[in-house]
Structures are given as structure tokens and as C-alpha cells.
Amino acid sequence: MSSYLAPSGRCITSQHRKLKAPCQPDRERREQDQNHELGGAGQRVAKKAFAGLPFPPLREVDTDAPINFSHIQAALDAAPARPGGQQATSVVVRSKIGNPKRGGYFFHIARAPSSPQQFEVYDFEKRLIEVFDAASLVRFINHCAGLLFDEEMLKLCQMKINFKVDGQEADA
């Protein structure tokens, strides 16, 4: 069966002429196929699989407004006891409305064992990323989740956190 794209943007094939139905240009069809492979609607799926959450179970914070420390404290208080009594939780901050299985911004937070006023943030492989006080942690989460821009957190991410490679700081 032969086909060509007519000037009107319609694909002309013998099958479509019989059905009197337009078809999509080949480029659009290829994009749809790629989107399907990527998870639909052009969404890219994670390139790396993770063994699990550092501090299960996952706590969800559904919000379109900036969070405050009470969100973090509630997640830590609800988390099961860890060896040594350390409070730790994995939290996903995501939009208020959407599919129940939607993704978001993941934060793995533990109260620092040496100081209850300090909070450690880990990656999925349980490697320490940074230590924050309560106010800075809230600012960091709000900035990273796109809830509230923070110039200081932007600089921290640009100058330090984004340069971490496989748990170590990259040579700049």
C-alpha cells in the first residue's frame, strides 16, 4: 500500500480513501510511538531503578502551597522507630490534584543523631546529601519542589549539591 502526505496535511492511502479517515503524518506517529515507550504524553521514565526507599514507608505531602515545618515534623513523628531511635522518613511532595500514583519530589530526611535541631537529607542510595537546620530544610524542600523560589537554596544547589556525583563531590 502506498501513501503520501497531501498538501492539506492528510495522509493519502488506499485504506484511508476507503474509510474516508485522515491519518497523521509519519512524524507525529513516530512521536506518539516514542511517547508511548517513554510512559505516555512525552513523560520520561526514570533512567535508574532504585532498590527501595531509604526510610519507608513513603509519606505523601499533596500541596500547591509552600510547606512548613509541621509537614516534616508530622512525617517524622509518623515514621516507624529506626535502629538507635533515629527519626527518619521518606517524603514525596507533589501537586494537590492528579492521579493517585503521580510522582513528585522525593526527600529522604533523618534527624541528625548528634543534634535534634539538625536534619540530614539523603539520596535514594542512602548517601548523605546535606545537613540543614529546620528553617533551611523547609526552604530547601520548597525551592526544590518548585513551591517557593529561594536565592540562597538556588546557590547551594548550583555550587554544591548539583556537583555531587555518585555520592562524592565532583572536582570543579
KEKE-3310 file (N, C-alpha, C; in steps of 0.2 Angstrom, whole numbers, plus 5000, padded with zeros to 4 digits):
npx = (5004:5003:5007:5006:5009:4997:4995:4986:4989:4984:4986:4987:4981:4977:4969:4964:4957:4947:4941:4938:4945:4956:4974:4988:5002:5018:5029:5022:5016:5027:5032:5021:5023:5035:5032:5023:5032:5040:5032:5020:5012:5024:5031:5046:5053:5061:5078:5086:5084:5079:5082:5074:5065:5074:5070:5057:5039:5033:5029:5016:5015:5003:5002:5000:5004:5018:5027:5027:5037:5029:5023:5035:5038:5027:5028:5040:5036:5026:5034:5041:5050:5068:5083:5093:5085:5083:5075:5067:5062:5054:5049:5037:5034:5021:5010:4993:4982:4978:4983:4982:4993:5004:5020:5032:5042:5055:5061:5072:5074:5082:5083:5097:5108:5117:5112:5097:5091:5096:5095:5097:5098:5096:5100:5093:5101:5104:5114:5122:5117:5116:5116:5104:5097:5081:5073:5080:5079:5066:5065:5074:5067:5055:5060:5066:5055:5048:5039:5042:5053:5070:5084:5096:5095:5095:5108:5116:5112:5117:5131:5135:5127:5122:5134:5138:5143:5139:5138:5150:5159:5161:5176:5179)
npy = (4994:5011:5027:5045:5062:5073:5090:5096:5091:5079:5061:5051:5036:5020:5013:5023:5031:5022:5022:5035:5042:5053:5052:5053:5063:5055:5059:5064:5052:5044:5051:5049:5035:5035:5042:5034:5023:5030:5032:5039:5053:5061:5060:5056:5041:5036:5034:5026:5012:5010:5002:5003:5013:5024:5026:5019:5019:5027:5044:5055:5072:5082:5096:5113:5124:5132:5122:5120:5118:5110:5100:5092:5088:5081:5070:5064:5061:5051:5041:5024:5018:5018:5009:5012:5023:5034:5046:5046:5048:5045:5056:5062:5076:5083:5089:5095:5090:5077:5061:5047:5039:5048:5056:5065:5076:5069:5067:5062:5061:5063:5065:5072:5062:5067:5080:5086:5097:5097:5092:5078:5076:5063:5054:5042:5031:5031:5040:5053:5069:5083:5093:5101:5115:5117:5127:5130:5118:5117:5128:5123:5112:5118:5126:5116:5108:5117:5126:5137:5150:5152:5161:5159:5145:5141:5144:5136:5123:5125:5127:5117:5105:5100:5097:5085:5068:5052:5051:5057:5073:5082:5086:5102)
npz = (5000:4996:5001:5004:5009:5008:5002:5011:5023:5026:5026:5012:5008:5001:5009:5018:5010:5007:5019:5022:5031:5040:5042:5053:5050:5046:5055:5067:5071:5074:5085:5094:5096:5102:5113:5119:5122:5132:5142:5140:5134:5132:5144:5152:5159:5174:5173:5180:5191:5207:5223:5233:5245:5256:5269:5272:5277:5263:5264:5259:5254:5248:5240:5234:5239:5248:5259:5277:5293:5300:5292:5289:5302:5306:5297:5301:5315:5312:5307:5308:5322:5321:5320:5334:5338:5329:5321:5305:5288:5272:5260:5249:5239:5231:5218:5222:5216:5205:5197:5208:5208:5205:5202:5211:5221:5229:5245:5257:5274:5289:5307:5314:5322:5331:5334:5338:5332:5320:5303:5292:5274:5263:5248:5236:5237:5250:5254:5261:5258:5262:5277:5287:5296:5304:5298:5286:5280:5277:5268:5258:5253:5249:5238:5230:5226:5219:5224:5231:5227:5231:5233:5240:5242:5229:5225:5234:5229:5215:5218:5226:5229:5217:5211:5216:5213:5211:5225:5229:5230:5215:5206:5203)
capx = (5000:5007:5004:5009:5006:4994:4996:4981:4991:4981:4989:4983:4982:4971:4965:4961:4952:4941:4937:4937:4948:4963:4979:4993:5009:5023:5032:5018:5015:5033:5032:5017:5026:5041:5029:5021:5038:5043:5027:5014:5012:5031:5035:5052:5053:5067:5083:5089:5080:5081:5080:5068:5066:5079:5066:5050:5035:5033:5024:5014:5013:5000:5001:5002:5007:5024:5026:5031:5040:5024:5023:5040:5038:5021:5030:5045:5033:5023:5038:5042:5056:5074:5088:5096:5080:5084:5069:5069:5056:5055:5043:5036:5030:5018:5004:4987:4977:4981:4982:4984:5000:5008:5026:5033:5049:5057:5066:5074:5076:5083:5085:5104:5109:5121:5109:5090:5089:5098:5091:5101:5095:5099:5098:5089:5105:5106:5121:5121:5117:5117:5113:5101:5093:5073:5071:5084:5076:5059:5067:5077:5061:5050:5064:5067:5049:5046:5034:5044:5060:5074:5090:5101:5095:5097:5116:5118:5111:5121:5138:5137:5123:5122:5141:5139:5142:5139:5140:5156:5159:5165:5181:5177)
capy = (5000:5017:5033:5051:5067:5078:5097:5098:5088:5072:5056:5048:5029:5017:5011:5029:5033:5018:5023:5042:5044:5056:5049:5058:5062:5050:5062:5064:5045:5042:5054:5046:5029:5037:5044:5028:5020:5034:5032:5042:5061:5063:5059:5052:5037:5036:5030:5022:5009:5010:4996:5005:5020:5024:5027:5018:5019:5034:5049:5060:5079:5085:5103:5118:5130:5131:5118:5122:5113:5105:5094:5087:5085:5076:5064:5061:5058:5045:5036:5019:5018:5016:5007:5018:5028:5039:5048:5046:5047:5047:5061:5065:5082:5083:5093:5093:5087:5072:5054:5045:5036:5053:5057:5071:5077:5065:5069:5057:5065:5060:5069:5071:5059:5072:5086:5085:5103:5097:5087:5076:5074:5058:5052:5036:5026:5032:5044:5060:5075:5089:5094:5108:5116:5116:5133:5129:5112:5119:5132:5119:5107:5122:5128:5110:5106:5122:5129:5144:5151:5154:5163:5155:5137:5140:5145:5130:5118:5126:5127:5111:5099:5098:5094:5078:5063:5045:5051:5061:5079:5082:5091:5108)
capz = (5000:4995:5004:5003:5013:5004:5004:5016:5029:5026:5023:5007:5006:4998:5015:5021:5005:5008:5026:5022:5038:5039:5046:5055:5046:5049:5061:5073:5073:5077:5091:5098:5097:5107:5119:5122:5125:5137:5148:5138:5134:5132:5150:5153:5164:5177:5169:5185:5196:5214:5226:5238:5249:5262:5275:5271:5271:5259:5266:5254:5255:5242:5241:5229:5243:5251:5265:5283:5297:5303:5287:5290:5309:5306:5294:5306:5320:5310:5304:5312:5325:5317:5325:5338:5340:5325:5317:5298:5284:5265:5259:5242:5239:5224:5217:5226:5211:5200:5198:5214:5208:5202:5206:5214:5223:5235:5251:5262:5279:5296:5312:5315:5329:5336:5336:5336:5329:5313:5299:5286:5268:5259:5241:5236:5239:5257:5254:5264:5253:5266:5284:5287:5302:5302:5293:5280:5277:5274:5262:5253:5250:5245:5232:5225:5224:5215:5228:5233:5225:5237:5230:5244:5241:5222:5225:5237:5224:5210:5220:5230:5229:5210:5209:5219:5208:5214:5232:5231:5227:5209:5206:5199)
cpx = (5005:5004:5009:5005:5003:4995:4992:4984:4988:4985:4985:4985:4976:4966:4961:4956:4946:4937:4935:4939:4954:4967:4984:4999:5014:5027:5028:5017:5021:5034:5027:5020:5031:5038:5026:5026:5041:5038:5021:5015:5019:5034:5040:5051:5060:5072:5087:5084:5083:5078:5075:5069:5071:5076:5059:5046:5035:5027:5023:5012:5010:4998:5003:5004:5013:5022:5029:5033:5035:5023:5029:5040:5032:5024:5035:5041:5029:5027:5040:5049:5062:5078:5092:5091:5080:5077:5071:5063:5058:5048:5043:5032:5027:5012:4998:4983:4981:4980:4985:4991:5005:5015:5026:5041:5051:5062:5066:5077:5076:5085:5092:5105:5113:5118:5102:5087:5092:5095:5096:5096:5099:5097:5095:5094:5108:5112:5119:5122:5119:5114:5110:5098:5085:5071:5074:5081:5070:5061:5070:5071:5057:5054:5064:5061:5045:5040:5035:5051:5063:5081:5096:5101:5097:5105:5119:5118:5116:5129:5140:5133:5123:5129:5142:5138:5144:5141:5146:5155:5163:5170:5179:5183)
cpy = (5006:5023:5039:5056:5072:5085:5099:5095:5081:5067:5052:5041:5026:5015:5017:5032:5029:5020:5031:5045:5047:5052:5054:5057:5058:5053:5062:5056:5042:5045:5051:5039:5030:5038:5038:5024:5023:5034:5036:5050:5064:5063:5054:5048:5037:5031:5025:5019:5009:5004:4997:5011:5019:5023:5025:5018:5027:5038:5054:5067:5082:5092:5107:5124:5128:5127:5122:5116:5108:5099:5089:5084:5080:5069:5060:5058:5051:5040:5031:5020:5015:5013:5013:5024:5034:5040:5049:5045:5048:5051:5062:5071:5083:5087:5091:5089:5082:5065:5052:5042:5041:5053:5063:5072:5074:5068:5064:5060:5061:5065:5067:5068:5063:5078:5086:5091:5103:5091:5085:5074:5069:5057:5045:5030:5027:5036:5051:5065:5081:5089:5101:5109:5116:5121:5132:5123:5113:5123:5128:5115:5112:5124:5122:5108:5111:5126:5136:5145:5154:5155:5159:5148:5136:5140:5138:5124:5119:5125:5121:5105:5096:5095:5087:5073:5056:5046:5055:5068:5079:5087:5096:5112)
cpz = (5000:4999:5003:5007:5008:5006:5010:5023:5030:5023:5018:5006:5004:5004:5018:5016:5005:5014:5026:5029:5037:5044:5048:5051:5050:5055:5067:5075:5076:5084:5096:5100:5103:5113:5123:5126:5131:5143:5146:5139:5135:5139:5150:5159:5167:5173:5174:5190:5202:5218:5231:5241:5255:5268:5274:5278:5269:5262:5261:5257:5249:5244:5235:5232:5246:5258:5271:5287:5299:5299:5288:5297:5309:5302:5298:5312:5318:5308:5310:5316:5321:5322:5328:5340:5335:5321:5310:5294:5277:5263:5251:5242:5232:5224:5221:5222:5206:5201:5204:5214:5205:5206:5209:5216:5229:5239:5256:5268:5286:5301:5313:5322:5334:5338:5334:5332:5321:5309:5293:5280:5264:5252:5242:5238:5247:5258:5256:5259:5257:5272:5284:5294:5300:5297:5287:5276:5273:5267:5256:5249:5246:5238:5227:5222:5220:5218:5230:5231:5231:5234:5234:5243:5233:5222:5228:5232:5218:5212:5223:5228:5222:5207:5212:5214:5212:5222:5234:5227:5220:5209:5201:5197)
residu = (MET:SER:SER:TYR:LEU:ALA:PRO:SER:GLY:ARG:CYS:ILE:THR:SER:GLN:HIS:ARG:LYS:LEU:LYS:ALA:PRO:CYS:GLN:PRO:ASP:ARG:GLU:ARG:ARG:GLU:GLN:ASP:GLN:ASN:HIS:GLU:LEU:GLY:GLY:ALA:GLY:GLN:ARG:VAL:ALA:LYS:LYS:ALA:PHE:ALA:GLY:LEU:PRO:PHE:PRO:PRO:LEU:ARG:GLU:VAL:ASP:THR:ASP:ALA:PRO:ILE:ASN:PHE:SER:HIS:ILE:GLN:ALA:ALA:LEU:ASP:ALA:ALA:PRO:ALA:ARG:PRO:GLY:GLY:GLN:GLN:ALA:THR:SER:VAL:VAL:VAL:ARG:SER:LYS:ILE:GLY:ASN:PRO:LYS:ARG:GLY:GLY:TYR:PHE:PHE:HIS:ILE:ALA:ARG:ALA:PRO:SER:SER:PRO:GLN:GLN:PHE:GLU:VAL:TYR:ASP:PHE:GLU:LYS:ARG:LEU:ILE:GLU:VAL:PHE:ASP:ALA:ALA:SER:LEU:VAL:ARG:PHE:ILE:ASN:HIS:CYS:ALA:GLY:LEU:LEU:PHE:ASP:GLU:GLU:MET:LEU:LYS:LEU:CYS:GLN:MET:LYS:ILE:ASN:PHE:LYS:VAL:ASP:GLY:GLN:GLU:ALA:ASP:ALA)
# end
